[in-house]
């Protein structure tokens, strides 16, 4: 195993925690428009409609404003605020940076493949403080391919100078992060946040709940 490739949201980034921190702040900053709304309702409905990041934010905000009967502020205003301020609240899963550092020090080539906008995802990676340890980062907007398209994984292999069989992919989505790289011959590690159903057993080499488990997995791989 020469390379470890990570998904970002839900794998290195504790997306739910980051999102709730941002929404708490957004509610306070726009409180004058939300006088009849409970903060917990604002946060919880957003999280529900967001579906772990798989619904466009414009649709999320439209549904939220309708559900809570919020007027006098436009979806576009809240959406712009999200794009500008959400990455500031990027929070790692406990120990994620330490795991990345330890793998870097062991000599593994590290990469990140993430779907999303370049500015948004780059900002998040910068806030997490892990960029210096990551050899290559591919963001879907920049390359015109999105997971689970095989091309985005092959692109990363080319950048790292490795074959798919020399890679391990770590992610939290059963299709985008497990089935897709498995079909290319990568080893796969499913980080279970209890959001999604488990991948098919034959697609998943390892099942973890904490990134620190990677250290033991890779130690066993080298024995």
N, C-alpha and C positions, 0 to 999 in steps of 0.2 A: 504494500500500500504506500503510494508516494504522495497522494494528494487527498485532502479533505475539503469538500465543498459544502457550504452552508446555505440554506435558505435564510432569509432575514426575519420577516415578520412571523412571530409565533415560534421562532427557533432561537435566535440570538436576542431579538427584541421581545420583551414582555409587552405585547401589544395591548392587551386588555388593561393592564395597569397604566401604561402610558396614555391610553385613550381616556381613561377615567380622570387622570390628573389634568389632562388638557380640558376636558369638558367641565370639570369643576371650576377651572379658571375662566373658561369662556362664559359660563353662566354668570359669574360674578361681574365680568367686564360688560356684559349686555343685560345686567339685571333690570334695568329700567324698562326693558321690553317684556320682561318675564314676571311681572308683579303678581300674577295670579297662578304662577307655576311653581311647583315644588322642585327643588334642585335634584332630588333623587329621581323624580319622574323624568326630568330632562335627560339625565345621564343614562338611566336604565332603558328608556325607549330608544335612545340613540344606539346604544350597544346592541339592543335587540334587532333594530332595523339594519344595522351595519353588517350583521352576519359574518363577523370575524374578518371584515375587510373585503368581502366578496360582492358588495353592493356599492354602486357608484355613490359618492358622497352627495351629489346633487339630489339623487332620489331619496337618500336618507334624510337630508334636511327638509325636503318637501314633505315627506311623511311625518316627520317630527313636528313641524309647524302646524300641519293639519290636525294631528292627533291632540296636540296641547292647545289648539285654538290660539296660536300666537300670531299677532298682527303687527303692523307698523315696522317690521324689519323684513328684508328680503332674503330669500335663500342664498342669493349671490353674495350678500354681505357676510353671512356666516360661513359660506364655503371659502371665500377669500381669506377669512380669519383662520380657518382650519389649515389651509395650504401654507399660510405664513407662520403660524404659531405651533401647530401640533408637533413638528419635529423637535421643538425645544424641550418637550417632555419625554423624549425617548429614554426608556429605562430598560436596562438589560435584565435578563433572567439572572437570578443570584448565581454568581460565580462564572458567568459566561465569558467575561473578559479574561479571567484567570485561565480558563480552559483554552481559549484561543492562544494566549501567551505560551502556555505549556506545550501546545502542539507546535507552535512556531519554533520554540526552542528545541524541540525534538527533531526539527528539520523537515517537517511536512510542508508541502506547498499548499497554501490555504487560499480558497476562493469563496466568493459570495455570488449567487445568482438570485436575483429578486425581480419580481414583476412590479411595475410602478413607474412613476415619473422620476427623471434623472435628478432634478434639484431636490425633490422631496426625500428620496431614498438616500442620496448622497449626504444630505444634511443629517439624517438619522444616524448613519454610520459614523459621521464625524462626532456627533454628540455622544455616541456610545464609546468613543475613544479606542476603536479597534483597527482603524484603517492602516496604521503603520505595520500591523502584523499580517495583513491580507495582501497576497501577491497580486491577485486579479479580482476585479469586481465587474459583473455584467448586470446592467439594469435594462429591462425589456424595452423601454421607450427608446433607448440609445441604439439598439441593434435591430429593432423591427420584428423580433420574435418574443414570444411569451412562453413560460412553462405552461403546459407540458410539451411544447414543441421540441422535438429531438435536437433541432439545430442549435438551440441556445446552450444545451449541454455539450454538444460537440465543439462549439465555439470555445467554451471554457477549457475543454481538454486541450485544444490547439494552443490556447494562450499559455496554459501551464506546462505544455510540452509532455503530456502524459496520454496514455490510452484510457478509455473508459474502465477497462479491467484493473487499472492501477488507482482508481478513484473510489472514495466513499462519499455518498451524499447524505446529508443530515437535514431533515425537514419535518414539518408537522402536517402536511397535506397528503392524503393517501394516493392521490392521482398525480398532482404536480410534482411532488417531492419523492415519491416512492415508486409508483408504477412506471413513470416515464424514465427515470435513470436506470431502474432495474432492467428494463427492456434493452438498454444499451450495454448492459454488462457491468454496471457499477454495483458495488455493495451499497446497501441502503440501511439507514438508521431512522426509524420513525420516532420522533419526539412527541410523545403523547401528552397533549394538554387537555384531553377529555372534551375537545370541541367536536372532532370528527370521528367517524367510524374507523375502526382499525382497517388497515390495508389487508388485502388478501395475503395469507400467510406466506405463500411462495414468493411474493414480491418483496418481502421484508426480511432482511438478514438479522436486524436487531431492533428491539423495542425498549425505549428508555423514557423516563420521566424527568430526568435531571441530566444536564449536559456533562456533569462531572463523570457520569458513567462511561463517557467516551474514552476516558483515560485508561480504564481497565480493559475495555474492549480492544483498544489498539495495542495495549501491552500483550494481550493474549494473541493477537494477530501476528506479532513479531516473534513469538516463542517458536 
